[in-house]
């Protein structure tokens, strides 16, 4: 199928991708726009994964805040990117606002699984193993059950592993990858603090001295 300039233009408007990428996507998918969009999305997410693991410097960004309507709950979150250009885009700022809202409502305590202290992880693992054994499960079965329960444990505590409050079909980690693919830069949720009146600090995460 011949790829026309109009087809490329329409795909660019739909995805924001460059003209050469759009032309290639249409060629790879025989002019099917829906498949071309998915192709570009997957390509963008692949690039995002490389950016997220490349150790790029992220000194720009925003300090976003959220306060519940009754003033009894508040969140401060720092989200970093590579350039002030991206920091000022609506996509990036919307992401930061969404993260603050999510933290306020779901109350994670850590950003990444690696941030959870080993002592906390081990204590939970032993607790779940003891419970599984008390339920009469054989040792090898109990250990498999524990792995599933530990994933649930991380989902409750770790921001990146929680289902996004506005779309539970994706985790915060998946949402982050999508935003990185959209803006073309590495992004990092660096630290956050969540305050609830009468409770004490519930989420002072990755705070540097």
C-alpha positions as CSV (number, residue, x, y, z in Angstrom):
1,X,0.0,0.0,0.0
2,X,1.3,3.4,-0.9
3,X,2.0,5.7,2.1
4,X,0.8,9.2,1.4
5,X,1.9,12.5,3.0
6,X,-1.6,12.9,4.4
7,X,-1.4,9.5,6.1
8,X,1.9,10.5,7.7
9,X,0.5,13.9,8.7
10,X,-2.5,12.3,10.4
11,X,-0.4,9.8,12.3
12,X,1.9,12.5,13.4
13,X,-1.0,14.5,14.8
14,X,-2.3,11.4,16.6
15,X,1.0,10.4,18.1
16,X,3.4,13.3,18.1
17,X,6.1,11.1,16.6
18,X,8.5,12.4,14.0
19,X,7.7,12.1,10.2
20,X,10.3,9.4,9.5
21,X,9.1,7.3,12.4
22,X,5.5,7.7,11.2
23,X,6.3,6.8,7.7
24,X,8.2,3.7,8.8
25,X,5.4,2.7,11.2
26,X,2.8,2.9,8.3
27,X,5.1,0.9,6.0
28,X,5.7,-1.8,8.6
29,X,1.9,-2.1,9.1
30,X,0.7,-1.8,5.5
31,X,-1.0,1.5,6.1
32,X,-3.1,0.4,9.0
33,X,-3.2,3.4,11.3
34,X,-4.3,1.6,14.4
35,X,-1.5,-0.9,14.1
36,X,1.0,2.0,13.3
37,X,0.0,3.8,16.5
38,X,0.5,0.6,18.5
39,X,3.9,0.1,16.8
40,X,5.0,3.6,17.7
41,X,3.8,3.2,21.3
42,X,5.8,0.0,21.7
43,X,8.8,1.6,20.1
44,X,8.4,4.6,22.5
45,X,8.1,2.3,25.5
46,X,11.3,0.4,24.5
47,X,13.2,3.7,24.2
48,X,11.7,4.7,27.6
49,X,13.1,1.6,29.2
50,X,16.5,2.4,27.8
51,X,16.3,5.9,29.1
52,X,15.1,4.8,32.6
53,X,18.1,2.4,32.9
54,X,20.8,4.7,31.3
55,X,21.8,6.6,34.5
56,X,21.0,10.0,32.8
57,X,21.3,13.2,34.9
58,X,18.0,14.5,36.1
59,X,18.4,17.9,37.9
60,X,15.3,19.6,36.5
61,X,11.6,19.0,37.4
62,X,9.0,20.1,39.9
63,X,8.1,20.0,43.5
64,X,4.4,19.2,43.4
65,X,1.9,19.5,46.3
66,X,-1.5,18.1,47.0
67,X,-3.9,19.1,49.9
68,X,-7.1,17.3,50.5
69,X,-10.2,19.6,50.4
70,X,-10.7,19.5,54.2
71,X,-7.0,20.3,54.9
72,X,-6.4,17.1,56.9
73,X,-4.1,15.4,54.4
74,X,-1.2,16.7,52.3
75,X,1.5,15.5,50.0
76,X,4.8,16.9,48.7
77,X,6.5,15.0,45.9
78,X,9.7,15.8,43.9
79,X,9.6,14.6,40.3
80,X,12.8,15.1,38.2
81,X,13.5,15.2,34.5
82,X,16.5,16.2,32.3
83,X,15.6,19.6,31.0
84,X,13.5,22.6,32.1
85,X,11.7,22.4,28.7
86,X,10.1,19.0,29.7
87,X,9.6,20.2,33.2
88,X,7.3,23.0,31.9
89,X,5.3,20.7,29.6
90,X,1.7,19.9,30.6
91,X,2.3,16.2,30.2
92,X,5.0,16.2,32.8
93,X,3.1,18.5,35.2
94,X,0.0,16.5,34.9
95,X,2.0,13.4,35.8
96,X,3.4,15.1,38.9
97,X,0.0,16.1,40.0
98,X,-1.4,12.6,39.4
99,X,1.5,11.2,41.5
100,X,0.8,13.5,44.4
101,X,-2.9,12.7,44.2
102,X,-2.1,9.0,44.1
103,X,0.2,9.1,47.1
104,X,-2.4,11.1,49.1
105,X,-5.0,8.4,48.5
106,X,-3.0,5.1,48.6
107,X,-0.4,6.1,51.1
108,X,2.7,4.2,49.9
109,X,5.7,4.2,52.2
110,X,8.5,3.6,49.6
111,X,9.2,4.5,46.0
112,X,10.9,1.3,44.8
113,X,11.0,-2.3,46.1
114,X,14.7,-1.9,46.7
115,X,13.9,1.0,49.2
116,X,12.1,-1.3,51.6
117,X,14.6,-2.2,54.4
118,X,15.8,-5.8,54.3
119,X,14.8,-6.3,57.9
120,X,11.2,-5.3,57.1
121,X,11.1,-7.6,54.1
122,X,12.5,-10.6,56.1
123,X,10.2,-10.1,59.0
124,X,7.2,-10.1,56.6
125,X,8.5,-13.1,54.7
126,X,8.9,-15.1,58.0
127,X,5.4,-14.1,59.1
128,X,3.8,-15.2,55.9
129,X,5.8,-18.5,55.9
130,X,4.7,-19.2,59.5
131,X,1.1,-18.5,58.5
132,X,1.3,-20.8,55.5
133,X,2.8,-23.6,57.5
134,X,0.1,-23.1,60.2
135,X,-2.5,-23.5,57.5
136,X,-1.1,-27.0,57.0
137,X,0.8,-26.4,53.7
138,X,3.9,-28.5,53.0
139,X,7.2,-26.5,53.1
140,X,7.6,-26.3,49.3
141,X,4.0,-25.2,48.8
142,X,4.2,-22.7,51.6
143,X,7.3,-21.1,50.1
144,X,5.4,-20.6,46.8
145,X,2.5,-19.1,48.6
146,X,4.8,-16.7,50.4
147,X,6.1,-15.3,47.1
148,X,2.6,-14.4,46.1
149,X,1.8,-12.8,49.4
150,X,5.1,-10.9,49.3
151,X,4.1,-9.4,45.9
152,X,0.9,-8.2,47.6
153,X,2.9,-6.8,50.5
154,X,5.1,-4.8,48.1
155,X,2.0,-3.6,46.2
156,X,0.6,-2.1,49.4
157,X,3.9,-0.4,50.4
158,X,5.7,0.5,47.2
159,X,4.6,3.4,45.0
160,X,6.0,2.0,41.7
161,X,4.1,-1.3,42.2
162,X,0.7,0.1,43.1
163,X,-2.1,0.2,40.5
164,X,-2.6,3.8,39.3
165,X,-5.5,5.4,41.1
166,X,-7.0,6.8,37.9
167,X,-6.5,3.7,35.8
168,X,-6.0,0.4,37.8
169,X,-5.1,-1.5,34.6
170,X,-1.6,0.0,34.9
171,X,1.0,0.3,37.7
172,X,2.7,3.6,38.5
173,X,5.9,2.1,37.0
174,X,4.0,1.5,33.7
175,X,2.5,5.0,33.8
176,X,6.0,6.4,34.3
177,X,7.3,4.5,31.3
178,X,4.5,5.9,29.2
179,X,5.3,9.5,30.2
180,X,9.0,9.0,29.5
181,X,8.0,7.7,26.0
182,X,5.8,10.7,25.5
183,X,8.2,13.4,26.5
184,X,11.4,11.7,25.3
185,X,13.4,12.2,28.5
186,X,14.2,10.2,31.6
187,X,11.9,11.0,34.6
188,X,12.3,10.0,38.2
189,X,10.0,10.2,41.2
190,X,12.8,11.1,43.6
191,X,11.1,11.5,47.0
192,X,7.9,12.3,48.7
193,X,6.3,13.0,52.1
194,X,2.7,12.4,53.1
195,X,1.2,14.0,56.1
196,X,-2.2,13.1,57.7
197,X,-3.5,15.2,60.5
198,X,-3.2,13.3,63.8
199,X,-1.1,10.5,62.4
200,X,2.5,11.4,62.0
201,X,4.6,11.2,58.9
202,X,3.5,8.2,56.9
203,X,5.7,8.5,53.8
204,X,9.0,10.3,54.1
205,X,10.7,8.4,51.3
206,X,14.3,8.6,50.0
207,X,14.9,11.9,51.9
208,X,18.5,13.0,51.6
209,X,20.3,14.4,54.6
